[in-house]
Amino acid sequence: MRTMCLCAQVEVAGAVNLAVFASKKHFPKHLRAFADSSLAQLCGVVLRRRLPKPLHLRVGNWEALPLSPEQRAYAALDAFAGWLLFHFLRSCPSIPYRNINES
């Protein structure tokens, strides 16, 4: 994201890594391996919704302007899925902190 921000000359504040955020929430143990999860994987596991990621769009030319209507829809769906996932996760209980040095 840092490279994207430098190239576009925009400043981002308050960004959240949704995979890390999800890993700190109270889910069954088999669902907690979120650290390297993609947005599509998180949507599938956490929201139980499929986030379509067609290969031709995912690896398409995102530098050519203007973006196609299909590319804009793809980007908007990604942004909305991230927003929805964040608000859902925010409402989930966090895993209680436990100091392993205490008995």
C-alpha positions as CSV (number, residue, x, y, z in Angstrom):
1,M,0.0,0.0,0.0
2,R,2.9,2.3,0.7
3,T,4.1,2.2,-2.9
4,M,0.6,2.8,-4.2
5,C,0.2,5.9,-1.9
6,L,3.6,7.2,-3.0
7,C,2.8,6.8,-6.7
8,A,-0.6,8.4,-6.4
9,Q,0.6,11.1,-4.0
10,V,-2.1,10.4,-1.4
11,E,-1.9,10.1,2.3
12,V,-3.6,7.3,4.1
13,A,-4.3,7.4,7.9
14,G,-5.9,4.7,10.0
15,A,-5.5,1.8,7.7
16,V,-6.3,-1.6,9.2
17,N,-4.9,-4.9,8.0
18,L,-8.1,-6.9,8.1
19,A,-6.3,-10.3,8.3
20,V,-4.4,-9.2,11.4
21,F,-7.6,-7.7,12.8
22,A,-9.5,-10.9,12.2
23,S,-6.8,-13.0,13.8
24,K,-7.4,-11.2,17.1
25,K,-11.1,-11.9,17.2
26,H,-12.8,-14.8,19.0
27,F,-13.4,-17.4,16.3
28,P,-13.2,-21.2,16.6
29,K,-9.5,-22.2,16.6
30,H,-9.7,-23.7,13.0
31,L,-10.9,-20.4,11.7
32,R,-8.2,-18.2,13.3
33,A,-5.3,-18.7,10.9
34,F,-6.0,-15.4,9.2
35,A,-2.6,-13.7,9.2
36,D,-1.9,-14.4,5.5
37,S,-5.5,-14.4,4.3
38,S,-6.7,-12.5,1.3
39,L,-9.8,-10.4,1.3
40,A,-11.7,-13.1,-0.7
41,Q,-10.6,-15.8,1.9
42,L,-11.7,-13.6,4.8
43,C,-15.1,-12.9,3.2
44,G,-15.6,-16.6,2.6
45,V,-14.6,-17.7,6.2
46,V,-15.9,-14.7,8.2
47,L,-18.9,-13.5,6.2
48,R,-19.7,-16.8,4.5
49,R,-19.9,-14.9,1.2
50,R,-18.0,-15.5,-2.0
51,L,-16.1,-12.5,-3.3
52,P,-15.6,-12.9,-7.0
53,K,-12.0,-12.4,-8.2
54,P,-12.0,-13.1,-12.0
55,L,-8.4,-13.7,-13.1
56,H,-8.7,-11.4,-16.1
57,L,-9.6,-8.5,-13.8
58,R,-7.2,-9.3,-11.0
59,V,-4.2,-9.4,-13.3
60,G,-5.5,-6.9,-15.8
61,N,-3.9,-3.6,-16.7
62,W,-4.8,-1.3,-13.8
63,E,-2.5,1.4,-15.1
64,A,-4.4,2.1,-18.3
65,L,-6.8,5.0,-17.8
66,P,-9.6,5.3,-17.9
67,L,-10.5,2.0,-16.1
68,S,-13.1,-0.1,-17.7
69,P,-16.6,-0.2,-16.1
70,E,-15.8,-3.8,-15.1
71,Q,-12.6,-2.7,-13.4
72,R,-14.4,0.1,-11.6
73,A,-17.1,-2.4,-10.4
74,Y,-14.4,-4.8,-9.2
75,A,-12.6,-2.1,-7.3
76,A,-15.9,-0.8,-5.7
77,L,-16.8,-4.4,-4.7
78,D,-13.4,-4.8,-3.0
79,A,-13.8,-1.5,-1.2
80,F,-17.3,-2.4,0.0
81,A,-16.2,-5.9,1.0
82,G,-13.4,-4.5,3.1
83,W,-15.7,-2.0,4.7
84,L,-18.3,-4.6,5.5
85,L,-15.7,-7.0,6.9
86,F,-14.2,-4.4,9.1
87,H,-17.6,-3.4,10.6
88,F,-18.5,-7.1,11.1
89,L,-15.2,-7.9,12.8
90,R,-15.4,-4.8,15.0
91,S,-18.6,-6.2,16.5
92,C,-17.0,-9.6,17.3
93,P,-15.4,-10.2,20.7
94,S,-11.7,-10.1,20.9
95,I,-9.6,-12.9,22.1
96,P,-8.9,-12.2,25.8
97,Y,-5.3,-11.2,26.6
98,R,-3.6,-13.9,28.6
99,N,-0.1,-13.4,30.0
100,I,1.6,-16.8,29.6
101,N,4.0,-15.9,32.4
102,E,1.2,-15.8,35.0
103,S,-0.2,-19.0,36.5
